[in-house]
Amino acid sequence: MTREEIFETVQSLAAEKDLYAASEFVLGLADELDVVKVFENLLLDCYWKAKSTERVIHFANTGIHYCLFKACACEGIDAAAAREFRFAAKRMATNAASFTWIGWDEPGVEISPEQMRHGTAFARYSVRQLHELDPTEAQLAFTYWYLGVHLMAQASYAEALSVFGSARDASASDGGNPDQQTMLEGYIGLTKILSGDNETGESEFDTAVAALDSRDNEDAAFYAKQLADVRTFFENRLEKS
């Protein structure tokens, strides 16, 4: 079956029966297709095509459990395969964390407070699992960032600052991407602004954005715009609360 055929079948089963029937169908593909890849594609398609946070969370949970089950089955037999299954579980968790973060403000996607909490749990698991897989500093920085933005969205500002600091340190420790480091400094400033520490936060945020704006590359421009858009979103959200 093609990716599109699988997606359409899953949508039909979820609508006509329930999400468990859809999961049973995917798990039944084990002898025919790479089920891990099917679950990874479903997360993308349920977000970008179906715009369904509920289905993203369901298939992320099912896919992660499948990967961890397969990893356990490989222990003591094929350590490399066990590691790959755990990395796949981590990837699904990171994607699910991304797709349940309100800061993207993606048109057509609704994320409830309960679904936000699921996203934070995905982000926490992603960090914990990655630490057990001998990660690179770049991988750590990227994964910490997702946890940081979820904590910021939940108004857990003190922990968010700590996590963003860990992300920045990881990014800097091996001479990582300077644009990414500056972006992380911007998120530290934004978190302080949202927490009420306006003077320090404004200074750090403005310094980061100005530094990014001064650099002539696509990554810096992307990060500068992202910081500005995310700040606008969360400040508007605070005004409405």
HELIX and SHEET records of a PDB file:
HELIX    1   1 ARG A    3  GLU A   16  1                                  14    
HELIX    2   2 LEU A   19  LEU A   27  1                                   9    
HELIX    3   3 VAL A   35  TRP A   48  1                                  14    
HELIX    4   4 THR A   53  CYS A   74  1                                  22    
HELIX    5   5 ALA A   79  PHE A   99  1                                  21    
HELIX    6   6 ILE A  102  TRP A  104  5                                   3    
HELIX    7   7 PRO A  113  HIS A  131  1                                  19    
HELIX    8   8 GLU A  137  ALA A  153  1                                  17    
HELIX    9   9 TYR A  157  SER A  173  1                                  17    
HELIX   10  10 PRO A  178  SER A  195  1                                  18    
HELIX   11  11 ASN A  198  ASP A  213  1                                  16    
HELIX   12  12 GLU A  218  LYS A  240  1                                  23    
END                                                                             
